[in-house]
Amino acid sequence: MQYKSWKISFAALVVILSSCTSQSGRQLVGSAIANAADTQVRYTPSACYTLRQQCVQGDYQEWETSDKEMGCSCKKL
């Protein structure tokens, strides 16, 4: 039962934080979710380049954020 309460609280926190309009707020939420999913997330071209080089045994993806910035992730397989 306590696990379910924690899960609901976490989901509520994610919803609240995801409504942040600042880039740092979105990055904070993205990083928190990524850590829970065993994924690394970066938001600058140089950091994405480094992450791509390190993501040898993982699923690497790149995207453009709503602020027209580069974002990327590496999910461990």
Number of C-alpha atoms within 10 A of each C-alpha: 6 7 8 9 10 11 12 12 12 13 12 12 12 16 12 11 15 16 11 14 9 11 13 10 14 16 17 16 19 18 17 15 16 16 13 9 11 12 19 20 24 20 18 12 14 11 15 21 12 11 18 18 10 12 17 12 10 14 13 20 14 16 12 11 13 8 8 8 12 17 18 21 22 23 17 14 10
